[in-house]
Amino acid sequence: MKLYSYVLNHDTGFAPNPYWDYCTLACCKPDIRKKTEKGDWIMGTFPKRYGPRKLSYLMMVDECLPREKYYEDVRFQTKKPTKQAPCGDNIYYKDGIVWKQHPNAIFHKRKKDIFRDLKVNKVCIGHTFYYFGGSGPELDSRFWCGIKKGPFHKVIEDEALIQELVEWVKSQPKGKMRKIGEPRDPLVIGGKKCGC
């Protein structure tokens, strides 16, 4: 069991995607998606500009799927973006041997974003997750050593510390499992907040 910690610079509800009963990391963070295995944890924290050491989300990697299986899996059809729910992250499928993008008006239209997403053909799926979004608590000082500052990610292999962190998150007033808060940085289109 390992913990992968990173700074969640943009929390729009897309990556991670905490909607429809699963927290999924299908886009962005190719290095984390490549290395994580079932039973590992992923933690996203606020950037320093929002205050010190605040938790955005914590998810257990309960399973991993290749992207094409994720696209076809009946459980994740609701994660395909629509006009009513544009933040779905199930946006890539194969046409023969060519990757194509599901109709998606908002996310990852630039070549560099598409390249980064497709660099690793793996989607991390969490049934066990705590997504606080913009209302995340400040982490207790005993966990500060596990927080990544700046770009890339940090790996923690101390299983006792990871378990202690999970128990601490569960003990928070808002520490019920699943989606607890709304994204910190929801997109605004036509004067309206864009969420799912």
N, CA, C and O of each residue as an XYZ file, in Angstrom:
784
protein
N       0.847     -1.194      0.000
C       0.000      0.000      0.000
C       0.882      1.243      0.000
O       1.800      1.369      0.810
N       0.588      2.158     -0.922
C       1.318      3.421     -1.020
C       0.319      4.564     -1.111
O      -0.839      4.377     -1.484
N       0.796      5.747     -0.762
C       0.005      6.962     -0.903
C       0.709      7.868     -1.904
O       1.896      8.160     -1.763
N      -0.033      8.309     -2.915
C       0.481      9.241     -3.919
C      -0.144     10.601     -3.639
O      -1.360     10.770     -3.733
N       0.707     11.571     -3.290
C       0.252     12.902     -2.910
C       0.636     13.910     -3.987
O       1.757     13.894     -4.495
N      -0.305     14.786     -4.330
C      -0.001     15.843     -5.296
C      -0.855     17.069     -5.019
O      -1.852     17.000     -4.299
N      -0.449     18.194     -5.600
C      -1.195     19.445     -5.474
C      -2.236     19.489     -6.589
O      -1.905     19.390     -7.771
N      -3.495     19.640     -6.194
C      -4.598     19.725     -7.158
C      -4.791     21.195     -7.517
O      -5.552     21.913     -6.868
N      -4.084     21.632     -8.570
C      -4.101     23.046     -8.945
C      -5.451     23.511     -9.450
O      -5.859     24.638     -9.173
N      -6.154     22.659    -10.190
C      -7.460     23.018    -10.759
C      -8.463     21.950    -10.354
O      -8.398     20.814    -10.824
N      -9.380     22.317     -9.488
C     -10.396     21.386     -9.010
C     -11.738     21.777     -9.625
O     -12.512     22.530     -9.033
N     -11.999     21.255    -10.819
C     -13.227     21.592    -11.548
C     -14.276     20.483    -11.503
O     -15.389     20.659    -12.000
N     -13.925     19.339    -10.909
C     -14.821     18.188    -10.917
C     -14.556     17.250    -12.084
O     -15.279     16.274    -12.283
N     -13.501     17.556    -12.865
C     -13.167     16.719    -14.025
C     -12.103     15.682    -13.674
O     -12.286     14.494    -13.939
N     -10.990     16.123    -13.080
C      -9.901     15.204    -12.722
C      -9.340     15.622    -11.369
O      -8.536     16.552    -11.303
N      -9.747     14.954    -10.282
C     -10.573     13.758    -10.256
C     -12.040     14.086    -10.527
O     -12.483     15.229    -10.421
N     -12.765     13.033    -10.881
C     -14.191     13.155    -11.132
C     -14.931     12.406    -10.024
O     -14.922     11.175    -10.000
N     -15.583     13.148     -9.093
C     -16.189     12.502     -7.927
C     -17.670     12.169     -8.085
O     -18.344     11.869     -7.100
N     -18.178     12.219     -9.304
C     -19.619     12.088     -9.512
C     -20.041     10.657     -9.815
O     -19.231      9.806    -10.182
N     -21.336     10.425     -9.647
C     -21.984      9.159    -10.011
C     -21.394      7.952     -9.263
O     -21.128      6.905     -9.854
N     -21.198      8.128     -7.959
C     -20.842      7.035     -7.034
C     -19.413      6.518     -7.118
O     -19.045      5.614     -6.368
N     -18.604      7.067     -8.008
C     -17.202      6.652     -8.104
C     -16.334      7.893     -8.215
O     -16.730      8.890     -8.819
N     -15.145      7.825     -7.626
C     -14.142      8.858     -7.874
C     -13.174      8.256     -8.885
O     -12.592      7.199     -8.643
N     -13.007      8.927    -10.008
C     -12.157      8.388    -11.069
C     -11.082      9.394    -11.448
O     -11.299     10.606    -11.454
N      -9.924      8.850    -11.761
C      -8.826      9.646    -12.295
C      -8.510      9.038    -13.658
O      -7.718      8.103    -13.776
N      -9.154      9.597    -14.685
C      -9.028      9.075    -16.043
C      -8.148      9.969    -16.907
O      -7.591      9.523    -17.910
N      -8.026     11.227    -16.515
C      -7.262     12.205    -17.280
C      -6.269     12.898    -16.343
O      -6.401     12.834    -15.121
N      -5.282     13.553    -16.934
C      -4.207     14.202    -16.168
C      -3.419     13.151    -15.381
O      -3.751     11.966    -15.411
N      -2.400     13.586    -14.693
C      -1.585     12.781    -13.787
C      -1.179     11.408    -14.342
O      -1.419     10.392    -13.690
N      -0.567     11.360    -15.540
C      -0.195     10.062    -16.113
C       0.795      9.281    -15.260
O       0.727      8.053    -15.212
N       1.718      9.972    -14.582
C       2.710      9.257    -13.771
C       2.063      8.562    -12.578
O       2.460      7.456    -12.213
N       1.081      9.199    -11.977
C       0.360      8.561    -10.870
C      -0.481      7.406    -11.400
O      -0.475      6.322    -10.817
N      -1.197      7.621    -12.486
C      -2.031      6.545    -13.044
C      -1.187      5.333    -13.450
O      -1.625      4.191    -13.315
N       0.010      5.588    -13.943
C       0.885      4.489    -14.375
C       1.342      3.632    -13.188
O       1.406      2.407    -13.290
N       1.657      4.282    -12.068
C       2.307      3.577    -10.953
C       1.340      2.975     -9.944
O       1.667      1.979     -9.300
N       0.160      3.559     -9.796
C      -0.734      3.079     -8.747
C      -1.234      1.672     -9.024
O      -1.395      1.251    -10.170
N      -1.471      0.960     -7.927
C      -2.026     -0.391     -7.992
C      -3.231     -0.464     -7.060
O      -3.438      0.410     -6.219
N      -4.007     -1.503     -7.223
C      -5.163     -1.721     -6.366
C      -4.703     -1.711     -4.906
O      -3.728     -2.371     -4.548
N      -5.418     -0.953     -4.070
C      -5.077     -0.855     -2.657
C      -4.264      0.370     -2.296
O      -4.128      0.692     -1.116
N      -3.713      1.069     -3.297
C      -2.998      2.326     -3.042
C      -4.010      3.450     -2.815
O      -5.202      3.303     -3.085
N      -3.503      4.565     -2.314
C      -4.326      5.755     -2.080
C      -3.761      6.925     -2.888
O      -2.556      7.010     -3.125
N      -4.652      7.819     -3.304
C      -4.268      9.055     -3.984
C      -4.844     10.219     -3.185
O      -6.017     10.210     -2.810
N      -4.001     11.222     -2.930
C      -4.421     12.390     -2.155
C      -4.117     13.655     -2.939
O      -2.992     13.856     -3.397
N      -5.118     14.502     -3.090
C      -4.937     15.810     -3.702
C      -5.117     16.897     -2.657
O      -6.080     16.870     -1.891
N      -4.199     17.850     -2.621
C      -4.283     18.947     -1.654
C      -4.385     20.289     -2.372
O      -4.058     20.406     -3.553
N      -4.843     21.295     -1.638
C      -4.991     22.638     -2.183
C      -3.622     23.235     -2.517
O      -2.630     22.918     -1.860
N      -3.565     24.092     -3.526
C      -2.343     24.881     -3.729
C      -2.123     25.828     -2.544
O      -3.067     26.183     -1.839
N      -0.890     26.225     -2.340
C      -0.516     27.060     -1.193
C      -1.308     28.369     -1.153
O      -1.561     28.896     -0.070
N      -1.699     28.900     -2.305
C      -2.406     30.189     -2.334
C      -3.753     30.150     -1.597
O      -4.297     31.198     -1.250
N      -4.288     28.953     -1.359
C      -5.574     28.825     -0.667
C      -5.408     28.628      0.835
O      -6.399     28.502      1.554
N      -4.197     28.601      1.306
C      -3.967     28.336      2.720
C      -3.184     27.044      2.857
O      -3.145     26.226      1.938
N      -2.567     26.869      4.006
C      -1.643     25.746      4.155
C      -2.343     24.394      4.319
O      -3.283     24.251      5.101
N      -1.869     23.431      3.579
C      -2.105     22.016      3.872
C      -3.570     21.616      3.970
O      -3.956     20.912      4.903
N      -4.389     22.055      3.020
C      -5.800     21.668      3.023
C      -6.024     20.494      2.079
O      -5.391     20.395      1.028
N      -6.928     19.611      2.469
C      -7.199     18.385      1.726
C      -8.355     18.579      0.752
O      -9.441     19.001      1.150
N      -8.124     18.269     -0.533
C      -9.197     18.295     -1.530
C      -9.916     16.950     -1.585
O     -11.144     16.880     -1.545
N      -9.116     15.880     -1.680
C      -9.734     14.555     -1.726
C      -8.722     13.477     -1.365
O      -7.509     13.672     -1.432
N      -9.274     12.334     -0.979
C      -8.487     11.137     -0.702
C      -9.276      9.965     -1.267
O     -10.440      9.771     -0.914
N      -8.653      9.187     -2.136
C      -9.356      8.030     -2.708
C      -8.483      6.801     -2.666
O      -7.269      6.869     -2.861
N      -9.127      5.663     -2.406
C      -8.436      4.380     -2.540
C      -8.588      3.931     -3.984
O      -9.657      4.085     -4.576
N      -7.531      3.382     -4.550
C      -7.610      2.791     -5.894
C      -8.173      1.378     -5.709
O      -7.450      0.440     -5.372
N      -9.477      1.257     -5.939
C     -10.142     -0.038     -5.766
C     -10.011     -0.911     -7.009
O     -10.051     -2.139     -6.920
N      -9.856     -0.281     -8.156
C      -9.623     -1.031     -9.387
C      -9.014     -0.109    -10.438
O      -9.093      1.115    -10.333
N      -8.407     -0.719    -11.449
C      -7.835      0.021    -12.576
C      -8.351     -0.634    -13.854
O      -8.441     -1.859    -13.939
N      -8.685      0.180    -14.836
C      -9.165     -0.333    -16.120
C      -8.411      0.327    -17.261
O      -8.047      1.499    -17.167
N      -8.169     -0.420    -18.348
C      -7.695      0.247    -19.559
C      -8.782      1.211    -20.041
O      -9.972      0.976    -19.828
N      -8.368      2.272    -20.678
C      -9.301      3.329    -21.077
C     -10.462      2.824    -21.947
O     -11.599      3.263    -21.779
N     -10.173      1.898    -22.878
C     -11.241      1.425    -23.758
C     -12.297      0.630    -22.993
O     -13.477      0.671    -23.342
N     -11.874     -0.101    -21.938
C     -12.843     -0.840    -21.114
C     -13.646      0.127    -20.248
O     -14.840     -0.069    -20.020
N     -12.978      1.163    -19.773
C     -13.675      2.196    -18.996
C     -14.770      2.836    -19.847
O     -15.878      3.072    -19.365
N     -14.458      3.113    -21.102
C     -15.425      3.769    -21.988
C     -16.661      2.891    -22.202
O     -17.778      3.399    -22.297
N     -16.458      1.576    -22.278
C     -17.565      0.656    -22.580
C     -18.295      0.159    -21.338
O     -19.439     -0.282    -21.443
N     -17.669      0.217    -20.169
C     -18.243     -0.359    -18.954
C     -19.578      0.305    -18.619
O     -19.677      1.531    -18.569
N     -20.595     -0.512    -18.391
C     -21.945     -0.005    -18.134
C     -21.999      0.894    -16.901
O     -22.846      1.785    -16.824
N     -21.108      0.671    -15.940
C     -21.112      1.486    -14.714
C     -20.718      2.931    -14.964
O     -21.076      3.817    -14.187
N     -19.979      3.179    -16.048
C     -19.393      4.504    -16.245
C     -19.970      5.248    -17.449
O     -19.366      6.201    -17.942
N     -21.135      4.813    -17.919
C     -21.769      5.520    -19.037
C     -22.199      6.924    -18.625
O     -22.187      7.842    -19.446
N     -22.578      7.095    -17.359
C     -22.986      8.431    -16.887
C     -21.800      9.388    -16.806
O     -21.991     10.599    -16.693
N     -20.578      8.859    -16.863
C     -19.385      9.713    -16.820
C     -18.976     10.207    -18.214
O     -17.951     10.873    -18.360
N     -19.769      9.886    -19.226
C     -19.551     10.491    -20.544
C     -20.224     11.865    -20.531
O     -21.393     11.964    -20.160
N     -19.517     12.925    -20.928
C     -20.082     14.268    -20.804
C     -21.299     14.486    -21.701
O     -21.388     13.960    -22.810
N     -22.225     15.276    -21.182
C     -23.404     15.717    -21.931
C     -23.552     17.222    -21.722
O     -22.812     17.817    -20.938
N     -24.505     17.838    -22.421
C     -24.737     19.274    -22.216
C     -25.198     19.554    -20.791
O     -24.836     20.573    -20.203
N     -25.999     18.645    -20.239
C     -26.518     18.833    -18.885
C     -25.456     18.532    -17.820
O     -25.466     19.137    -16.748
N     -24.549     17.608    -18.112
C     -23.506     17.214    -17.166
C     -22.169     17.172    -17.903
O     -21.685     16.096    -18.255
N     -21.570     18.347    -18.137
C     -20.395     18.430    -19.005
C     -19.072     17.987    -18.392
O     -18.069     17.909    -19.102
N     -19.041     17.693    -17.084
C     -17.746     17.418    -16.466
C     -17.378     15.939    -16.445
O     -16.416     15.574    -15.770
N     -18.092     15.083    -17.145
C     -17.721     13.672    -17.196
C     -16.328     13.474    -17.773
O     -15.922     14.180    -18.696
N     -15.591     12.496    -17.219
C     -14.201     12.273    -17.640
C     -14.032     11.077    -18.575
O     -12.907     10.738    -18.941
N     -15.124     10.441    -18.963
C     -15.072      9.264    -19.843
C     -15.114      9.761    -21.295
O     -16.130      9.636    -21.978
N     -13.991     10.325    -21.747
C     -14.020     11.079    -23.005
C     -13.207     10.472    -24.144
O     -13.158     11.052    -25.228
N     -12.571      9.325    -23.932
C     -11.747      8.753    -25.000
C     -12.220      7.349    -25.373
O     -12.546      6.535    -24.509
N     -12.249      7.087    -26.677
C     -12.590      5.744    -27.163
C     -11.739      5.446    -28.392
O     -11.169      6.343    -29.012
N     -11.672      4.164    -28.723
C     -10.872      3.756    -29.881
C     -11.770      3.489    -31.076
O     -12.782      2.796    -30.980
N     -11.369      4.062    -32.207
C     -12.002      3.779    -33.494
C     -10.948      3.029    -34.300
O     -10.086      3.635    -34.937
N     -11.030      1.690    -34.261
C      -9.952      0.885    -34.827
C      -8.738      0.983    -33.915
O      -8.772      0.541    -32.767
N      -7.660      1.572    -34.442
C      -6.465      1.756    -33.605
C      -6.254      3.233    -33.244
O      -5.251      3.589    -32.625
N      -7.200      4.081    -33.632
C      -7.070      5.529    -33.420
C      -7.932      5.966    -32.234
O      -9.117      5.642    -32.158
N      -7.311      6.708    -31.309
C      -8.068      7.266    -30.190
C      -8.861      8.478    -30.659
O      -8.339      9.336    -31.371
N     -10.119      8.541    -30.257
C     -10.970      9.691    -30.564
C     -11.577     10.200    -29.265
O     -11.578      9.514    -28.243
N     -12.094     11.430    -29.333
C     -12.660     12.041    -28.139
C     -14.177     12.121    -28.251
O     -14.724     12.601    -29.244
N     -14.837     11.640    -27.208
C     -16.297     11.742    -27.079
C     -16.681     13.223    -27.146
O     -15.935     14.069    -26.654
N     -17.837     13.553    -27.750
C     -18.242     14.966    -27.781
C     -18.134     15.603    -26.400
O     -18.716     15.125    -25.426
N     -17.383     16.681    -26.343
C     -17.011     17.279    -25.065
C     -16.659     18.735    -25.350
O     -15.642     19.027    -25.979
N     -17.500     19.634    -24.886
C     -17.335     21.047    -25.246
C     -16.310     21.785    -24.406
O     -15.930     22.905    -24.746
N     -15.849     21.179    -23.307
C     -15.086     21.957    -22.340
C     -13.664     21.471    -22.126
O     -12.716     22.246    -22.261
N     -13.506     20.197    -21.793
C     -12.239     19.730    -21.234
C     -11.300     19.112    -22.263
O     -11.726     18.394    -23.168
N     -10.031     19.403    -22.105
C      -8.909     18.758    -22.793
C      -9.077     18.724    -24.306
O      -9.088     17.666    -24.936
N      -9.205     19.917    -24.858
C      -9.297     20.077    -26.305
C      -7.921     20.355    -26.925
O      -7.731     20.171    -28.128
N      -6.970     20.796    -26.104
C      -5.638     21.115    -26.618
C      -4.827     19.831    -26.820
O      -5.002     18.850    -26.098
N      -3.942     19.860    -27.810
C      -3.130     18.681    -28.123
C      -2.290     18.223    -26.946
O      -2.153     17.023    -26.711
N      -1.722     19.173    -26.197
C      -0.853     18.784    -25.085
C      -1.642     18.085    -23.980
O      -1.123     17.181    -23.326
N      -2.901     18.501    -23.769
C      -3.741     17.830    -22.764
C      -4.108     16.419    -23.222
O      -4.074     15.472    -22.436
N      -4.458     16.290    -24.500
C      -4.814     14.978    -25.054
C      -3.618     14.039    -24.979
O      -3.765     12.877    -24.601
N      -2.438     14.534    -25.336
C      -1.227     13.713    -25.278
C      -0.965     13.229    -23.853
O      -0.644     12.061    -23.635
N      -1.106     14.140    -22.887
C      -0.859     13.773    -21.488
C      -1.876     12.729    -21.010
O      -1.516     11.783    -20.310
N      -3.137     12.903    -21.388
C      -4.166     11.937    -20.982
C      -3.896     10.548    -21.539
O      -4.012      9.549    -20.828
N      -3.530     10.494    -22.828
C      -3.382      9.203    -23.516
C      -2.011      8.571    -23.327
O      -1.773      7.454    -23.786
N      -1.116      9.272    -22.659
C       0.234      8.764    -22.425
C       0.208      7.446    -21.645
O       1.071      6.588    -21.832
N      -0.781      7.297    -20.778
C      -0.938      6.077    -19.974
C      -2.357      5.570    -20.156
O      -3.322      6.289    -19.897
N      -2.479      4.327    -20.604
C      -3.796      3.746    -20.859
C      -4.307      3.045    -19.594
O      -4.379      1.819    -19.515
N      -4.655      3.876    -18.619
C      -5.096      3.321    -17.335
C      -5.961      4.353    -16.628
O      -5.614      5.532    -16.558
N      -7.093      3.891    -16.105
C      -8.000      4.735    -15.338
C      -8.044      4.193    -13.913
O      -8.274      3.001    -13.709
N      -7.826      5.059    -12.932
C      -7.900      4.675    -11.519
C      -9.328      4.928    -11.031
O      -9.885      6.007    -11.235
N      -9.905      3.921    -10.388
C     -11.301      3.975     -9.973
C     -11.389      3.745     -8.468
O     -10.837      2.777     -7.945
N     -12.084      4.640     -7.784
C     -12.256      4.511     -6.344
C     -13.715      4.379     -5.955
O     -14.528      5.244     -6.282
N     -14.054      3.298     -5.257
C     -15.369      3.173     -4.626
C     -15.288      3.794     -3.229
O     -16.279      4.293     -2.695
N     -14.089      3.750     -2.655
C     -13.823      4.292     -1.328
C     -13.116      5.632     -1.508
O     -11.942      5.678     -1.875
N     -13.832      6.713     -1.250
C     -13.212      8.032     -1.441
C     -13.901      9.087     -0.590
O     -15.046      8.936     -0.163
N     -13.153     10.162     -0.361
C     -13.622     11.305      0.412
C     -13.278     12.540     -0.408
O     -12.124     12.967     -0.444
N     -14.271     13.105     -1.060
C     -14.036     14.270     -1.915
C     -14.645     15.488     -1.220
O     -15.866     15.617     -1.132
N     -13.781     16.380     -0.729
C     -14.236     17.581     -0.028
C     -14.396     18.768     -0.972
O     -15.138     19.702     -0.668
N     -13.707     18.743     -2.116
C     -13.764     19.878     -3.019
C     -13.250     21.140     -2.347
O     -12.193     21.137     -1.716
N     -14.012     22.221     -2.490
C     -13.597     23.515     -1.938
C     -13.756     23.654     -0.445
O     -13.345     24.666      0.124
N     -14.352     22.650      0.219
C     -14.575     22.748      1.667
C     -13.659     21.810      2.447
O     -14.014     21.343      3.529
N     -12.486     21.539      1.893
C     -11.569     20.597      2.518
C     -11.002     21.084      3.837
O     -10.764     22.278      4.014
N     -10.783     20.150      4.773
C     -10.207     20.521      6.067
C      -8.694     20.708      5.985
O      -8.037     20.202      5.075
N      -8.161     21.444      6.952
C      -6.707     21.554      7.058
C      -6.187     20.264      7.688
O      -6.702     19.810      8.709
N      -5.174     19.686      7.076
C      -4.620     18.428      7.578
C      -3.924     18.623      8.920
O      -3.280     19.644      9.161
N      -4.063     17.643      9.771
C      -3.365     17.626     11.054
C      -1.851     17.643     10.793
O      -1.380     17.080      9.805
N      -1.104     18.289     11.682
C       0.337     18.471     11.472
C       1.103     17.155     11.346
O       2.171     17.136     10.734
N       0.592     16.052     11.907
C       1.326     14.780     11.814
C       1.363     14.243     10.388
O       2.143     13.340     10.085
N       0.515     14.798      9.499
C       0.479     14.335      8.109
C       1.191     15.282      7.145
O       1.242     15.021      5.943
N       1.739     16.374      7.665
C       2.369     17.356      6.779
C       3.536     16.760      6.001
O       3.823     17.186      4.882
N       4.208     15.774      6.590
C       5.353     15.168      5.900
C       4.927     14.455      4.621
O       5.752     14.218      3.739
N       3.645     14.114      4.516
C       3.169     13.401      3.335
C       2.655     14.290      2.225
O       2.251     13.801      1.170
N       2.666     15.597      2.456
C       2.097     16.514      1.468
C       3.139     16.901      0.435
O       4.246     17.319      0.775
N       2.776     16.759     -0.816
C       3.640     17.202     -1.910
C       3.460     18.702     -2.093
O       2.337     19.206     -2.107
N       4.565     19.401     -2.232
C       4.518     20.829     -2.547
C       5.093     21.000     -3.935
O       6.129     20.416     -4.253
N       4.439     21.792     -4.766
C       4.942     22.028     -6.114
C       4.487     20.961     -7.090
O       3.562     20.204     -6.796
N       5.133     20.892     -8.264
C       4.695     19.979     -9.319
C       5.045     18.515     -9.026
O       5.747     18.203     -8.064
N       4.540     17.643     -9.876
C       4.766     16.190     -9.806
C       4.052     15.594     -8.590
O       3.015     16.111     -8.175
N       4.584     14.525     -8.021
C       3.912     13.886     -6.889
C       4.945     13.319     -5.925
O       6.138     13.243     -6.220
N       4.443     12.929     -4.771
C       5.279     12.349     -3.720
C       4.673     11.000     -3.347
O       3.453     10.842     -3.336
N       5.529     10.035     -3.043
C       5.060      8.696     -2.672
C       5.399      8.437     -1.209
O       6.545      8.596     -0.788
N       4.397      8.039     -0.447
C       4.571      7.664      0.952
C       4.342      6.150      1.043
O       3.341      5.635      0.547
N       5.284      5.448      1.683
C       5.177      3.994      1.798
C       4.965      3.523      3.237
O       4.913      2.320      3.489
N       4.843      4.447      4.172
C       4.622      4.115      5.573
C       3.151      3.742      5.759
O       2.293      4.619      5.865
N       2.859      2.431      5.800
C       1.469      1.966      5.841
C       0.755      2.404      7.107
O      -0.440      2.694      7.069
N       1.464      2.456      8.226
C       0.843      2.895      9.480
C       0.403      4.354      9.374
O      -0.679      4.712      9.839
N       1.247      5.204      8.759
C       0.902      6.618      8.574
C      -0.284      6.770      7.628
O      -1.165      7.600      7.856
N      -0.304      5.973      6.576
C      -1.416      6.040      5.616
C      -2.720      5.660      6.310
O      -3.734      6.336      6.141
N      -2.697      4.586      7.087
C      -3.901      4.146      7.794
C      -4.352      5.185      8.808
O      -5.549      5.403      8.997
N      -3.391      5.822      9.456
C      -3.711      6.887     10.417
C      -4.379      8.064      9.705
O      -5.337      8.642     10.218
N      -3.870      8.414      8.524
C      -4.469      9.483      7.725
C      -5.909      9.140      7.353
O      -6.800      9.979      7.485
N      -6.138      7.923      6.890
C      -7.488      7.508      6.499
C      -8.437      7.610      7.696
O      -9.551      8.117      7.561
N      -8.006      7.137      8.851
C      -8.850      7.204     10.049
C      -9.106      8.651     10.446
O     -10.206      8.986     10.888
N      -8.099      9.515     10.293
C      -8.280     10.931     10.610
C      -9.319     11.559      9.683
O     -10.171     12.326     10.134
N      -9.253     11.238      8.393
C     -10.228     11.785      7.436
C     -11.634     11.322      7.799
O     -12.575     12.114      7.766
N     -11.782     10.051      8.143
C     -13.096      9.519      8.541
C     -13.649     10.228      9.773
O     -14.864     10.357      9.923
N     -12.760     10.690     10.658
C     -13.193     11.302     11.919
C     -13.610     12.766     11.766
O     -14.141     13.354     12.709
N     -13.380     13.358     10.601
C     -13.728     14.757     10.392
C     -15.242     14.953     10.404
O     -15.987     14.040     10.049
N     -15.706     16.153     10.816
C     -17.152     16.391     10.842
C     -17.825     16.110      9.505
O     -18.963     15.643      9.462
N     -17.118     16.395      8.414
C     -17.675     16.118      7.084
C     -17.066     14.857      6.484
O     -17.119     14.667      5.269
N     -16.493     13.998      7.312
C     -15.729     12.860      6.797
C     -16.526     11.634      6.420
O     -16.054     10.508      6.579
N     -17.746     11.845      5.915
C     -18.472     10.689      5.408
C     -17.909     10.322      4.046
O     -17.370     11.165      3.329
N     -18.043      9.059      3.708
C     -17.455      8.605      2.454
C     -18.245      9.153      1.258
O     -19.443      9.417      1.358
N     -17.565      9.313      0.153
C     -18.068      9.751     -1.143
C     -17.945     11.264     -1.302
O     -17.083     11.894     -0.689
N     -18.814     11.840     -2.131
C     -18.711     13.264     -2.457
C     -19.341     14.089     -1.337
O     -20.529     13.968     -1.041
N     -18.514     14.924     -0.729
C     -18.939     15.691      0.435
C     -19.183     17.152      0.064
O     -20.152     17.756      0.525
N     -18.306     17.724     -0.771
C     -18.416     19.125     -1.151
C     -18.425     19.303     -2.661
O     -18.354     18.333     -3.415
N     -18.511     20.536     -3.083
C     -18.512     20.883     -4.503
C     -17.104     21.288     -4.932
O     -16.295     21.692     -4.097
N     -16.804     21.182     -6.238
C     -15.470     21.558     -6.716
C     -15.084     22.979     -6.310
O     -15.918     23.883     -6.280
N     -13.818     23.148     -6.004
C     -13.296     24.443     -5.577
C     -13.300     25.454     -6.722
O     -13.530     26.644     -6.502
N     -13.045     24.983     -7.941
C     -12.888     25.871     -9.095
C     -13.868     25.511    -10.213
O     -13.440     25.180    -11.319
N     -15.189     25.570     -9.942
C     -16.128     25.178    -10.998
C     -15.996     26.130    -12.193
O     -15.779     27.331    -12.027
N     -16.131     25.571    -13.392
C     -16.077     26.405    -14.582
C     -17.362     27.209    -14.679
O     -18.431     26.743    -14.286
N     -17.247     28.410    -15.204
C     -18.417     29.269    -15.400
C     -18.581     29.484    -16.901
O     -17.685     30.001    -17.568
N     -19.729     29.081    -17.416
C     -20.024     29.231    -18.855
C     -21.327     29.994    -18.984
O     -22.351     29.581    -18.440
N     -21.291     31.097    -19.697
C     -22.478     31.912    -19.879
C     -23.039     32.423    -18.561
O     -24.253     32.562    -18.410
N     -22.154     32.702    -17.605
C     -22.594     33.222    -16.306
C     -23.085     32.168    -15.344
O     -23.484     32.495    -14.226
N     -23.068     30.887    -15.754
C     -23.558     29.812    -14.893
C     -22.430     28.890    -14.498
O     -21.552     28.589    -15.305
N     -22.453     28.437    -13.244
C     -21.485     27.448    -12.802
C     -21.755     26.137    -13.520
O     -22.899     25.704    -13.650
N     -20.701     25.529    -13.972
C     -20.810     24.303    -14.750
C     -20.435     23.122    -13.863
O     -19.267     22.957    -13.513
N     -21.395     22.317    -13.506
C     -21.136     21.145    -12.679
C     -21.934     19.959    -13.176
O     -22.546     20.020    -14.243
N     -21.931     18.887    -12.415
C     -22.653     17.676    -12.829
C     -23.701     17.322    -11.806
O     -24.417     16.333    -11.971
